Amino acid sequence: MALNTSADAPLPVGEVSRLIGGWIDRLGAVWVEGQITQLSRRPGAGVVFLTLRDPSYDISVSVTCYRQVFEAVADVVSEGARVVVLAKPEWYAPRGQLSLRATEIKPVGVGELLARLEQLKKSLASEGLFAADRKKALPFLPQLIGLVCGRASAAERDVLENARHRWPAVRFEVRNVPVQGVHAVPQVVQAVKELDALDAVDVIIVARGGGSVEDLLPFSDEQLVRAVAACRTPVVSAIGHEPDNPLLDFVADLRASTPTDAAKKVVPDVGEEYERVRFLRDRARRSLQSFIDREERGLAHALARPSIEDPHRMVDERADQVAALLDRGRRTLGHLLDRADSELTHTHARVVALSPAATLQRGYAVLQKADGHVVRDPDEVAAGEALRARVAEGEFTVRVDA
């Protein structure tokens, strides 16, 4: 639709609207899925007006159809229902409005919805959004809990009452939002993001009571699943009852079967914790007492040993042994000395008996030449030679006679 226009040569609004209409008229019919948010069926009017909305992206478009087209599904289609329409884009030039002219309307059945949810579940699982290793552990005792739920709902009451009954000091930051209908998804997503941005919030609970598959669809929306997956704060899903399994259950860090179950899993019971502390304290006391008793028995056993009971006893016993050994050593040494003395006396007597002095005592004399040589033969001396005679009491000089 390239046109040569300028500030000096503009196109009239009507011409622009006509050109847009001509371009749109060339578009073909398309199948469109959405949720009916407004439905206008004026009595006697041949045209039905409705608004088709995409709950995931908060985008709406007007749809018109002839009465007979809508009457074919009027019994099963109402505001809030999901439908698939075959429509052709139309441009209403006088007001510059775009709408869709529907020629066929089909309600989306529960089976089809479940099939689509299963397909979305597989797609998100393949991205790793449901992986167990990415789930965060819940704090043992959260100081501030974020709660996303319907205003004045049973789910809100169940969570608050049960949590405060279990731990009276617990605090909540509550965000009341629509939990079904066309505005549920964007407001729940916004509430989760707001609570996740608060540093004081330790855990977030998204709670809703039971409902039909269609009522719980907002909690299987891809936009909400991705928002929860991106949270840095642990998220607990408490949607519906035990059999209900919206996709939020799989991406949340913890799934609770009911809002009451969520309160029990998030908040510890003060009575149970007191009993646990008392049990652990008693167990520690028993363990310490058992340790002391065991050590006391060991100490008593050690003190009962003779070496500890009478430490001088072993010294005294050894002293007697030392004294006996000392006495024995003295006696043995005395015997040895007496024997040696007797042997020395006998040896001395033999030495004395055999010594030259004893011979001299008997009147013998020893003659020695001047050089000290003992004279044993008369031929060894000459006449007139002076000799020294040694007797028992001394010596004197003698001269050899011829």
Beta strands, then each sheet from edge to edge (+ up, - down):
strand 1: 30-40
strand 2: 47-54
strand 3: 59-66
strand 4: 82-92
strand 5: 97-107
strand 6: 144-149
strand 7: 171-176
strand 8: 203-208
strand 9: 235-239
strand 10: 254-255
strand 11: 366-368
strand 12: 386-391
strand 13: 394-399
sheet 1: 1+ 2- 3+ 5+ 4- 1+
sheet 2: 7+ 6+ 8+ 9+ 10+
sheet 3: 11+ 12- 13+
end
